[in-house]
Amino acid sequence: MSTEQSAGIGKYVGIWLGLLCIAGIEVILTYRGFSTRELLVALFILAIIEAGIGLAYFMHLKYESPSLVWTIVPFVIFVLLMMNQIWPDAYRVNSLRFLTQ
């Protein structure tokens, strides 16, 4: 095994351990006496950080050109917004006659 491969694996293990630490912080925060709003904001910020690290290193976007990444981001946001417009349709299944009998 070459030095470059072992250094790369060590880097990814370090990143994975860092993500585990952030997840541990999230668990600890949930057992503290924070209000719902404070907890939601803290967990949301930590989730965004985790997602960014995961995308950058495990999806290898850190090594892509910035123009490619910033071209993909608006399309992903658009798709997520469109999915949000479609998801409420799933709730109408509860009102169908054959399911409520």
N, C-alpha and C positions, 0 to 999 in steps of 0.2 A: 504494500500500500504506500503510495507516494505521500510526501509531506503535505502537498496541496489538498489531497483528498481528506486526510485526517484533520487538517486545519479547518476545512469546510464543514466536516461533520461536527467538529467541536463547536463551530460557530452556530450551527443549527440546533445543537443540543442546548447551548446557552440561551438562544432565543426561545426555545421551547420551555426551558426552565423559567425564563422571565415571564412568559405567558401564563405558566402555572402559578407564579407568584401573584400576578395580577388577578387571576381567578380566585386565589386564596384571599386576596384583599377584598374582592367582591363578596365572598361568603362571610367574611368577618364584618363587613359593613352591614350586611342584612340582619345580623344579630345585635347590632347597636340600636340605640333608641332614637334614630333619626326619624324625622317626619317623612311622610310619603313623598312629598315633593323633593326634599333634599336627597333622599335615597335614590329616587328616580334620576335626578340630574347626575349624581355621582356615578351610578351604575351605567348610565348612558354614555358618559364621557369615557369611562374605563372600557366599555364595549367598543367605542369608536377607536380608541388607542389599540386595543387587541386586534380589531379587524384591519387596521392600517398596518400593523406589524406583520400580521399573517399574510396580507396581500403583498406587501413589499418583499418579504423574504421567502415564504413558502410558495407563493405564486410567481416568484421571480420578477415582479414588476419593478423592483429596485434597479434592475439592470437594463430596463427598457428606456427608450428615449422619452423625455418628458412630454413631447408633443403627442406621442401615441397614448400615453396614460391620460392626458387631459382631453384627448379626443374620445376615449372610451367612457370616461366618467359621466359626461352629460347624457350619453345614451343609456347607461345603466340607471341613472336617476330617472330618466323618462320612462323606462320600462317598469321600474318600481312604482312610480306614480300611476301608470296605467293599470298595473296589477291591483293597486289600491282602489281603483275605480271599479274593478270587476269583482273583487272579493265580496262586497255586500250582497251580490246576487245569490251567493250560497245560502244566505239566511232565509230566502223565500221558500226554500225546501220545507222548512218547518210549517208553513202555512198550507201546504198541499193537503187536499182532503184525504187521500188514502193513507197518509202518514199519521194523521191526527185521530183516526178511528180506533 
